Amino acid sequence: MSASPSELEQVLHDYMDVTRRLQETHEALQREVVRLRDELAAKNRELEVGRRLAALGELAAGLAHEVRNPLGAIQLYSGLLKQKCAQLEPALGLIEKMELGIQAIDAVVRDALALAPRCRPGCVHLLSETIAATQNNCRQKLQEHQVRLVVRMPKRAVYVRAEPDGLQRVLLNLVCNAAEAANPGGRIDLRVAAGRQGKVEIRVRDDGPGLSDEALERMFDPFFTTKQNGTGLGLTIARRLVESYGGTLSARNHAAGGAEFSIVLPTADQEAEHGPSAAPHTSAA
């Protein structure tokens, strides 16, 4: 018994419908494979960067400790020599130049040690105090570039598990970089958002031209820099410090323009560790 034209048409319609759905499923699977492949490649790059940084940090820490011992002795003897030569102007001038060189070497040693940071257990502090200290220390840089810093804090006080000096160094690096990237007369937004699950996010955003694709991909690599006189270690050290506190540091181009850096850190129970909260603040520099 042969099928009627209407039945054949229905079979053909069903066949085409199944074919279309199979094609859509195939295309969706292809897109998912591409997405997963890109995600895996990004994770592999992050893992490789982490391995290189760990090795570099251990090497730098060992070298820094070896340099610091004789450097301390040179500093001591330089001070004693300066006391002995207090009446000899030419000798004092040479000693002062020596001391400037020693200070420069010491700064390099500190940077090297920062590549292998260690967060002391139980190190908890009030985040607003570190941000206030950062505001004070970056005022000159902001004035040089004619940029305004606007800070927005949550209503409640936030305590973080991080060393104040190290976190201040990270924030100062980000704010100073943002000041250099911002347009004259522009502004930098530093916003703190206390989220759930024991995390707090600190965002630093400028209104400059944003970051190039190469900078976005390599900016945390050691010795990569877009500055003429940069060492390429500032952001590398910043990420190492944040990761040593159990947090993350990332960068992106903001949809409204400019670059935005995001720090995510674990928070602490301020009532249990420090007593009642201090009053939060919002300010502009």
C-alpha positions, 0 to 999 in steps of 0.5 A: 500500500503506497503512501499518500502525497500528504503522508510523504510530505509529513515524512519529509517535513519530519526528516527536515526538522530532525536534520535541522535540529541535529545541525543546530546541536552540532553547531552548539557542540562546536561552539562549546568545544571552541569555548572549552578549548579557549578556556583550557588554553587560558588556564594553561597560560595562567598555570605556566605563568604561575610556575615561572613566577614561583621559580623566579620568586624562589630564585630571587629570594635566595639571591636577595638574601645573599645580597642583603648580608654584605649590603647591610655591612656596607651600609654600616661602614658607610655610616661610620665613615661618614661620621669620621669624615664629618669635616671633609666636604669632598669626602662627604659628597662621595659618601652620600653618592655611595649611600644613594647607590646602596639605597637603590640596591636595597630597593632592588633587593626588596622587590626581589623579596616581594616576588616570594611573599609570605603572609603571616598567619592571623594578619588581619586589618581594617581595609579603610585604614590601608586605603586612607594611607594609600590616598595620602601616599599617592597625592603627589602623583595625582597632583603631577598628572592633574587627576582626581581620586574618588574612593567609595567604601561600603557602609560597614567596615571591612576587615581583610586577611592581608598584610597592610604594608603589602596591600598598600603597595599593591593599591599604590601601584595600581593608583599610580599606574592609573594616574599615568594612564588617565587623561589630564583633569580626569579621575580614578575610581577606587570602589570597594564592594563587600560581597558574600561568601567572605570576599571583598572586591577592590576595583581601580578604574581610570578614564584613559585609553584602555589596555592593548591586547598584548598588555592584557595578555602579558601585563603580569609577566615579569619584566614586561612593561610599556613604560620607557623606564619601567622594570616590568616587576610592579604588577608581577609583584602586585599579583604575587602579593595578592595571591599570597593573601589568598586573593586574585588580581585581574585586569580588563578594559571597562565597557565605558572606557579606560582600564579596570583592575580588580582585587578580590580578597578574603574578609575576616570577622571584625567583631570576633577579631577586633571588636566593634566596627569602625565607621566607614568613610567615602572621600575624594583626593 
